[in-house]
Amino acid sequence: MHLKPIKTESDHEAALCEIERLWGAEEGSPDGDRLEVLTTLVEAYEESNFPMDLPDPIEAIKFRLEQQGADKKALIGIIGNRTRVYEVLRRDRALSLAMIRQLNQHLGIPAEILIRPVRVRKKKQAA
């Protein structure tokens, strides 16, 4: 495959096949350099053609806890007391700036994910 910009889906498929063929090539070798260039081209193509939205902040928190083998109790002291933790996870309360800072510092969740709006549940009105 001749190296060229990836402009079409068929270019993308061909580049992926070539990356698969070159996978494991020694870094600094001609094949390793080719792999690095192709990977960069594919990443640029995929970023512009298949953009990914950032995850929902609450789902990101739950995912990070799962990754760490922790449960909701691990958030006590990070974002507040037990009641506050459950309010946030049930979407009854939005994340405050202080909570975002703590989650970023203690769990390593990127701030750009945490600052996204959380869909707060609407409270039912009495009839």
Secondary structure, DSSP 8 states (H G I E B T S, - for coil): -------SHHHHHHHHHHHHHHTT--TTSHHHHHHHHHHHHHHHHHHHHS------HHHHHHHHHHHTT--GGGGBTTTBSHHHHHHHHTTSS---HHHHHHHHHHH---HHHHTS-----------
